[in-house]
Amino acid sequence: MSSICKDYQCSINNELSKKRFFISAIFISLSVIFIGCVGQQHVALPKELKAPEPIAGNSGLYMCPYTSDGVMAEWTDKAINAKIGSTVGSVAGAYAGQKALEQVPFVGGLLGQQVGEKIGREVAIKSCGGMEYIKETSDLSFNNIDQMAVYLYVKHSSHEHYQSALNAAQEIYPELKTRYSQALIEASK
């Protein structure tokens, strides 16, 4: 075979390889998009879910930001007015945690984040009157954060200040922030 034929054959093989690669890339991209669409989690409408029953009173671990008569608890109003729902507490806490442990690499970063979240929660609690005030002004509570998340969504998501009340509760209970979406997805199954 002459060198011209070999060069031509190489050129054809390169072009075929490029086309195969391009087709494979398109196939993989479409597969990822399809799987992403199929894998999306569904959250039911509030009216399609049953609200968990809260504990009457403040004996639970988590105080509801709404009272039994459907209005925001006093601590929630106070928290909103103090603007803790806009992460004032967590920002202050994250900064304090970072400063406290910035000399320790890697582990210090992880510990700094945990310390920051703890300090941020404390700042948020103080901003709305302290934990005693939160308990005093609450007449509904929960022992399970997922139940509280679903209850709030079902019973109060149409309330005009719902997002502000939810943000305030999430600053007091950071686990509500991390569990909220998953709790709604699980309740929707």
C-alpha positions in Angstrom: 0.0 0.0 0.0 1.4 3.4 -0.9 2.0 6.1 1.6 -0.8 8.2 0.0 -3.3 5.3 0.6 -2.1 4.9 4.2 -2.4 8.7 4.9 -5.9 8.6 3.3 -6.9 5.5 5.4 -5.6 7.3 8.6 -7.6 10.4 7.7 -10.8 8.3 7.2 -10.1 6.5 10.5 -9.6 9.8 12.3 -12.8 11.2 10.9 -14.7 8.0 11.9 -13.2 8.2 15.4 -14.2 11.8 15.7 -17.8 11.0 14.6 -18.0 8.0 16.9 -16.8 10.2 19.8 -19.3 12.9 18.9 -22.2 10.5 18.7 -21.2 8.9 22.0 -21.0 12.3 23.6 -24.5 13.2 22.4 -25.8 9.8 23.5 -24.3 10.2 27.0 -25.6 13.8 27.3 -29.1 12.8 26.3 -29.0 9.9 28.7 -27.9 12.2 31.5 -30.7 14.6 30.7 -33.3 11.8 30.5 -32.2 10.2 33.7 -32.2 13.7 35.4 -35.8 14.3 34.2 -36.9 10.8 35.3 -35.0 11.0 38.6 -36.5 14.4 39.6 -38.2 14.1 42.9 -41.9 15.0 43.1 -43.3 17.2 45.8 -47.1 16.9 46.1 -49.3 20.0 46.5 -50.1 20.8 50.2 -53.7 19.8 49.7 -52.6 16.3 48.5 -50.7 15.6 51.8 -52.0 14.9 55.3 -50.4 17.1 58.0 -48.8 15.3 60.9 -50.4 15.9 64.2 -48.4 18.4 66.4 -48.0 18.1 70.1 -50.4 20.4 71.9 -48.1 22.6 74.0 -44.4 23.1 74.1 -43.1 19.8 75.4 -41.6 18.7 72.1 -38.1 19.2 70.9 -39.0 21.6 68.1 -41.3 24.6 68.6 -43.7 25.4 65.7 -43.4 28.9 64.3 -47.2 29.0 64.1 -49.7 28.8 67.0 -52.7 26.5 67.1 -55.0 29.4 65.9 -52.9 29.7 62.7 -51.0 32.9 63.3 -47.3 33.2 63.7 -46.0 32.7 67.2 -44.6 35.8 68.9 -41.1 34.5 68.7 -41.5 34.1 65.0 -42.6 37.7 64.6 -39.6 38.8 66.8 -37.2 36.7 64.7 -38.6 38.2 61.5 -38.3 41.7 62.8 -34.7 40.9 63.9 -34.1 39.6 60.4 -32.5 36.4 61.5 -34.3 34.6 58.7 -31.9 36.2 56.3 -29.1 34.2 57.9 -27.7 36.9 60.2 -27.1 34.2 62.8 -25.4 31.7 60.6 -23.1 34.3 59.0 -22.0 35.6 62.4 -21.6 32.0 63.6 -19.6 30.9 60.6 -17.3 33.8 60.9 -16.8 33.1 64.6 -16.2 29.4 64.0 -13.7 30.1 61.3 -11.8 32.6 63.5 -11.8 30.2 66.4 -10.3 27.3 64.5 -8.5 28.9 61.5 -5.1 27.7 62.7 -6.0 24.0 62.3 -6.0 22.9 58.6 -8.8 20.6 57.2 -10.1 19.4 60.6 -10.2 23.1 61.7 -12.4 23.8 58.6 -14.9 21.1 59.5 -14.9 21.9 63.2 -15.1 25.6 62.3 -18.2 25.0 60.3 -19.8 23.0 63.1 -18.8 25.6 65.7 -20.0 28.3 63.3 -23.4 26.7 63.0 -23.7 26.3 66.7 -22.8 29.9 67.4 -25.1 31.0 64.5 -28.0 29.1 66.2 -27.2 30.7 69.5 -27.2 34.2 67.9 -30.6 33.4 66.3 -32.1 32.2 69.5 -30.9 35.3 71.4 -32.3 37.5 68.6 -35.8 36.3 69.1 -35.8 36.4 72.9 -34.0 33.2 74.0 -35.2 29.6 74.2 -37.4 30.2 77.2 -39.3 32.9 75.3 -39.6 30.6 72.3 -41.1 27.9 74.5 -43.4 30.4 76.3 -44.9 31.8 73.1 -45.3 28.4 71.4 -48.4 26.2 71.9 -47.5 23.6 69.2 -44.3 21.5 69.0 -42.9 18.4 67.4 -40.4 15.7 68.4 -39.5 15.0 64.7 -38.2 17.7 62.4 -39.5 16.0 59.3 -43.0 16.0 60.7 -42.7 19.7 61.5 -41.5 20.4 57.9 -44.5 18.6 56.4 -46.9 20.2 58.9 -45.7 23.7 58.0 -45.9 23.0 54.3 -49.4 21.5 54.4 -50.9 23.9 56.9 -49.1 27.2 56.3 -47.4 27.3 52.9 -50.2 29.5 51.6 -49.7 32.1 54.4 -48.3 35.3 53.0 -45.4 35.3 55.4 -44.7 31.6 55.2 -41.2 31.9 53.8 -40.2 34.4 56.5 -41.6 32.1 59.2 -39.9 29.1 57.7 -36.5 31.0 57.5 -36.8 32.0 61.1 -37.5 28.4 62.2 -34.6 27.2 60.1 -32.2 29.5 61.9 -33.4 28.2 65.2 -33.4 24.6 64.0 -30.7 24.2 61.4 -31.7 20.6 60.8 -35.0 21.9 59.4 -33.0 23.7 56.7 -31.2 20.5 55.7 -34.3 18.1 56.0 -37.1 20.3 54.7 -37.0 19.4 51.0 -36.3 15.7 51.6 -39.1 15.5 54.2 -41.6 16.9 51.6 -40.3 14.5 48.9 -40.7 11.5 51.3 -44.2 12.6 52.4 -45.1 12.9 48.7 -44.3 9.2 47.9 
